[in-house]
Amino acid sequence: MNDLITFTKSVSTKFVESGIFGKEGEILKSKDSFSFQFSSSENEKLTIRQAVDNQISTFNINKCLDLLRQKYNIKTFKISKIDFSSNLDLVQLSNITNGDTVSIQIFNSESNQLLNKSLCEKEPSENNIPCTPISTDIKAIKNELNNYKIIGRGLGEIDLSNKDDPIFNDRCIKLKNQKGAILTVNERRAKLFPNNTISCVALNPNETCVYAGLDANYYSICKCTGIQEAKNLFEKAILESISDININIVLCYIQVLIFVYY
């Protein structure tokens, strides 16, 4: 996998340095293997929209770009992003599934020169990576959630892959459908949890990436330091049923009494 990343990055570099740069946001795909997306630092919204339409990653490297502007006195940059499919990673553990890997290169928009990303090794960045191995489950759960009104928690606050999320543990949160039926905590665990937890890793051991939930597109948010290769991982997990006798029932009842009283 590392050899493929190195080779593909070299091809991308030659492509840009030769002056052959795709249209803004243009995506070149190799079926089931990898994809290139070429963009400008000036058209972030277009880049994100086209990436999501093609189910590849999005990114936020603004802190790094600000640093490079100061270092090189450059106003704009050309950016080449490569998404490597999880299918290419042949090393798989029994309970862990590899996700997609993302690599970003930054170029001087005037000279097409590849810039040194190591200058940004302490700068925060964000890679939002599709949950490809469990995307079908995530979409099905998303559609299921649309049938319910959530009381006590915003839809955007729910992290479906976090087994400790209150939606799977807190009886004070209610999910009610149009007929008034309410999903119990154990029913939520059975219907809404994708049986996987998500983590993020940086391929460079000197860098760090931390999973920070799901974004509006149900991509995994990987908050990293530096602009290096990052990927998401999926570990199998099952939420067991919990006892119906729980102090949370009493606490919820007390909350209702306080709300009514005041």
N, C-alpha and C positions, 0 to 999 in steps of 0.2 A: 504493500500500500504506500509506504514512504517513497519508494522508487517511482511509483506512478505519479505521486504528488509533485516530486522534484521535476520529473520530465514534463508534466503538463504545465507547470509554472514556467519552465524555460521556453516552451512553445508560446505561451501567452506573452512573455516578455519580448520575444522576437517579433511577435505579431504587432505589438504596440510600438516598439522602438523603430520598426520599419516604416511607421506612419500609417499602417493599415489598421484603422480603429473603427469598430462597428458603430452603427447609429446609437444614439442615446438610449440606453436601456435594452439594447438588442441582446438577444439570448441565442447562443448557438449550442445545440444539444447533440450529444452522442447517446444514442438510445440505451437507457438503463445503465449508463456508466458515469458520465459527468457532463457538466454544462458550463459554458462561459457566459458571463454577463458583463458587458462593457458599459460604463456610465461616467458621468461627469459629476464633480462635487457640487455643481450648481443645480442639478436636477434630481434632488433626493426623492421627492414625491413620485416622480415618474418611475424612477428606479424601483421603488418599493412596490408600486402598483403592478408593474410588469412582472416583478419577481413573484408576487403572490398569485397572479393570474397563471403563472407557469409552475406553481408549487415548488419554488426553490427559496433559499434563505434570503433574509433581509439583514441589514446591518446598520449600526450607528457608530462611526469612528470620528465624530466631530472634534473630540478633544485632541486626538492625534493630528488631525488636519490643521487645527489651530497652531499646534506646536511646530509643524512642518512649515506653515506659512511664515512664522517668525524666523525659523532657522534658515530657510532658503529664499525668503522674500517672494513667495509665490502666492498668487491670488486663487488660482483654480487648479484642480488636479484631474487626471484621468485615473479611473479605478477599474481594475479587472478582478472579478470575483469568480472563483471556480467552486462549484458544488460537486462533490464526489458522492456517488450513490453508496448506500450501505451494502449493496450487493457486491461491491468490490472488496470489502473487508472479509478476508477468508478466515481470520482468527475469531472464532465465536466460542464463548463459554456456554455451558449448558443452561444457565439461568439468566444470562445477560445477552441482549441483542444490540449490536452496533447500529447507530443511526448514521445520518449523513455527515460528511466532513466538509468544512468550509475553509477556503483559503483566499486571502485578499492581498492584492498587490497595488501599490500606489505609484503613479508616474507624474512627472512634471508635464503639465498640459502643453507647454510651449516646446520643450526640447524632446519630449517623449522618453526622458531618462527615468529609469527605475530608481525610486528613492529608498533610502535605508529606513526600514520600519523599526529597527532596534532602538531608534531614538525615542520611540513611543512605548518602550517596554513597561513603563510604570503608569502609563495613561489608561484610564478606563475605556472599555469598548463594549459593544453589545452585538451579539450574533443571535438572531431569531431563526431557529432551524426547524423545518417541518418535522413532525413526529411520524415519519414515513412508516416505520414498522407497525405502529398502532393507529395509523390515520383512519382506517375503516372503523375501528372501535370508537375513536374520538368523535368522528362525524355522527355515528349512530347515537352516542350519548348526548351530543349537542342537540340533535333532533328530538330526543326524548325530553330534554330539559325545556324545550320550547312549549311542551304541553302543560307545563306547571308554572304557577305563580310562586315565586320564592319570597317568603316572609321572614325577615330577620337577617337577610344577607343579600348583597347585590350580586347579580349574575357575573359581573366582571371580577368579583373578588374570589370566585371559586377556582381552586386549583384541582382539577379532576385527578391528576396523577399523584397528589399528595395524600397519603393515607391518614395523615394527621389533620387534614383540613376539617374545619367544623361541620361542613356539609355531611361528613361521614360519621360524626361523633356527637354533635350537639342537638339535643332534642328540642331546644328552644327555637331552632330554625325549622320552618314549616315549608313543605312543598305540596301545594294544593292544585289539583287539576280543575277543569271547568265544571265537573260534576261534584266538586267539593271533597273528593277523596284525597286523603293525605298519605304521602309516602312515609313510612316509618324509617328510623335510622337503619335498621337491618335491610329494609327494601332498597334504600339508597345505596347501601354497600353492595348489594347484589346487582343492581341495575346500572349504577352510574360510575362505578370504579372500573377502569380499563384493565385491571389485574397487572398493571405495570407501574413502577415508579421511574422517574426520569432523573438523570444527572448529566452534567456537562463536564467535559475534560478538554484541556489544552494538550496538543501533541508535543509541544515544547515543555520539557520538565521545569524550565525556569519561569513559565507562565502559569497563571491560574484561571480557571473558569468555574463559575458557580451557577447552578440552576436557580432561577428566580421566578418560576411559575410559567403560565401559558399566556400568550398575548391574545388580542382580539381575533386573530386568525387561527388560534389553537396551535401556534408554533411554540416550541420551548424557548424560553428566554435564557440565554447564556451570557451572564455578565463576566467579562474577562479583563485581565490586565494585558496590555500590549495588543499587537495586531498579528497574531500567529494563527496557525491552523487550530480549529476547534471542532468538536463533534458532540453529539448527544448519545447517551446510552440508556437502554431500557432494561430494567431488572424486574423479573417476574415477582409478583406479590399478590397475596390473597387476603382480603379482609374477612376475618371470621365474624360470625354473629356475636353480638354482645347481649348481655343480660337485660331483660326488660325492667329489672329492679335497679334503679340508678338514682343517685342523689340529684342528677340533672333534672329529673321530673319534678322534684320538690323545688329546686331553684327556679325553674321556669314558672311554676305556680306562684312563687313569691314575686317574680318579676311582673306577672300579670296583675297581682294585687297592688303592687306599688304604682303601676301605670294607671290603674283604675282610680286609686286613691288620690293621685295628684292630677 
